[in-house]
Amino acid sequence: MNNIAVVALGGNALIKKGQKGDIHEQFANTRSSLNAIIHLIRKDFKVVITHGNGPQAGHELIKNEMAEGVVPPLPLGVIDASTQGWIGYMIEQSLQNKLLLERIDKDVVTIVTQVLVDKDDPSITNPTKPVGPFYKEEDLPKLKGKGWVIKEDAGRGYRRVVPSPIPLGIIESKIIKKIIDSGTIVIAAGGGGIPVYKQEDGTLEGFDSVIDKDRASAVLALEIGADTFIILTGVDKVSLNFNKPNQVDLDYMTVTEARKYYEEGHFAKGSMAPKIEAAINFLQNGGKRVIISSIENGANAIEGKTGTLITP
């Protein structure tokens, strides 16, 4: 093991179910989500932290709509950049304070990160990622007039859907590697990063889409040579038949078993499936272990006391 770990903090690290998500709640939740990070640092791991931004990006999209005709709207890529910055600030300051109180001498820095995608990704013609608020049926003519793709969301109303392209590379991965090798903790690829594609002359251009945070985190982990990829989410373990009477919690899977369970449809598309996809990609391309567990029990999962361990 080379003691480089990428830790992906799930959405409930910042806004818990039932909360309004004001900035005081988000700071409090961020401060309480860092125990696993401190545990890794005490075990001499070099740590990169990634995070979600779904609710925060959704709030920014609502602001876009409410300010329509007053100020120009921001595209999704710029919203990704903006939320990376201020969520990174929350995690960075909270971790700096925690390190100070724990008497650990470590620097922390946030890197606003671009993620390379294919401008011809299949998701462009079949967008599926819901973003922003719910709408009513009577809103549809106006929304479609904006050129948006609108789909019904499980009987709860209608939502805008956008492409979610597969991440191919991390533009800033070399500098991230240099920084972590110096001993600094890095916060990067927040919300899946800012989607960009290469033009014919090699220059970069923004792409109006959303990248899955766990998939981007796995690509980042591979590019910086991490052995360990930790996904902290809302459940202690990965389960088969989740929320059914015959639910089975898994302590351990091989990547072959993970792929089998994935193909059998055990993992929900909007929640556990992308985490398993990311785990498979990481392990098939040189990663040594993936740990999936809850934010609250992350430190115990690192010690093998809970969580689901996935290996090659």
Beta strands, then each sheet from edge to edge (+ up, - down):
strand 1: 4-9
strand 2: 46-51
strand 3: 108-111
strand 4: 114-116
strand 5: 129-135
strand 6: 149-152
strand 7: 158-162
strand 8: 169-170
strand 9: 185-188
strand 10: 194-198
strand 11: 204-206
strand 12: 228-233
strand 13: 238-240
strand 14: 248-250
strand 15: 252-254
strand 16: 289-294
strand 17: 308-311
sheet 1: 3+ 9+ 2+ 1+ 12+ 16+ 17- 15-
sheet 2: 8+ 4- 10- 11+
sheet 3: 5+ 7- 6+
sheet 4: 13+ 14-
end
